[in-house]
Amino acid sequence: MTPRWPLVALFIGAGCVLTATAVALIFVDVDPQVSLTTHLVGVLLNFAILGVALLDLAISPSLRKVDLEREMSHVMSVGAKNAVKIWLTNRNSQEMVVEFQDEPPDPCVTDGLPFVMKLAPLKARYRVYHVEPHHRGRTRFGDIFLKTRSRLGLWTFFDQRRAAREIRVYPDIQAVHGLELLARKNRLAEAGLKLSRLRGRGSEFDRLREYRREDEYRHIDWKATARQQQLISREYVVERNQNILIVLDCGRSMCNELNGITHLDRALNAAIVLAYTALRQGDNVGFLAVSNKAERWVHPVRGAGGIQTIIRHTYDIEARYEATDYSLMVEELRRRFRKRSLVVLLTHALDELHLAAISRHVRELKSPHLVLASFLRNVPLHDRVQSVPTSDVDAFQIAAAAEMLHAQTRQIAELNHSGLLVLDALPDQLTADLVSRYLDIKARHLL
């Protein structure tokens, strides 16, 4: 506990009375009896203030009688808001106002900390704040700090509670849960996914149903129509049990950040959502992470439970400040899985030379695979090109940025013309664009 400014001011005032009395007694010709009386008043005033301060300590509620509990999941999602519920129970017989502060994992952004809560006597209340972690892997919450004022406002009380707790920060699994909820409500378009292309575009017969206005005439089953005396359509589904291999670049280019979140985290979030979507479509999904070595390999899995397998094996992957060995990536894919698959490469090209190196090796995967090269767009470079120069130096920098951007755009176009599928997406739109492209590939039977 520490004294607050009212108590300090009172003691300073009483001290000034004693000081004034001593000065008057030494330098001013005053009646000694009057000076002694004033000095006695100053001493009594100090004792009176001390007594009030001690009384304030005695009648004030204690922080030690405040019970607290931190409720949260042991798994959180990177780059997403994760709720943390704090329960405070006042065991005192008096009302009190408590200021709460927590030690969330670092680095992160918090919303709702610190907060102040009024606690009724012998009652419990809760408050929810949100944590947005910026780093995956194992991390921990630290201690909890409480602060309150005394009844008369003369003291400030502090209390530190040992509440360390280890958690795991996964990729954005909240996006998976949200996607599943939208899928159950048939509202996947709200997530930015273009699913209309899949309707009736498969080649495997599923069932017969009543004709709808948007159905194609060639899908009408005339025998069933004659039996039922109404138009009956054949409904088809997209092929299942196809292989999807997600390849994640873990080299130094993926260490770049945008709004505090690395490109690797954004790419991994997109990979998780893509894997979930593909598993729901009945496909097999494998995962390979490569830097200057093979970081992680998950053999193709299938079924609803497969997404948990992928998440558990990939949540702690980190980008390395090493150049990615793309020839090793090609060798690992050929060695580990030889069946024809949709290979989805998630990467970020630093410049046209880096992009040329990626393109040269990715072309080797065209046989036997179908390759979708997904590039996270260089947002600062695009923003620089769109800016207005204010000096000769700015003009030179903008021209250089435009030249780099033009070279990269030309190489991406060449990749597209060579038979590879290419996706150039903004980092915050990568997930929706990637899943929509996958669904489009399925609808067009490219695999």
Secondary structure, DSSP 8 states (H G I E B T S, - for coil): -EE-HHHHHHHHHHHHHHHHHHHHHHHS---HHHHHHHHHHHHHHHHHHHHHHHHHHHHS--GGGEEEEEE--SEEETTS-EEEEEEEEE-SSS-EEEEEEE---SSEEEES-SEEEEE-TT-EEEEEEEEEESS-EEEEE--EEEEEE-TTSSEEEEEEE---EEEEEES-HHHHHHHHHHHHTT-GGGGT---GGGTT--SEEEEEEE--TTS-GGGB-HHHHHHHTS-EEEEEE---S-EEEEEEE-SGGGG-EETTEEHHHHHHHHHHHHHHHHHHTT-EEEEEEESSSEEEEEEEE-STTHHHHHHHHHTT----SS---HHHHHHHHHHH--S--EEEEEE--SSHHHHHHHHHHHGGGTTT-EEEEEEE--HHHHHHHHS---SHHHHHHHHHHHHHHHHHHHHHHHHHHTT-EEEEE-GGGHHHHHHHHHHHHHHTT--
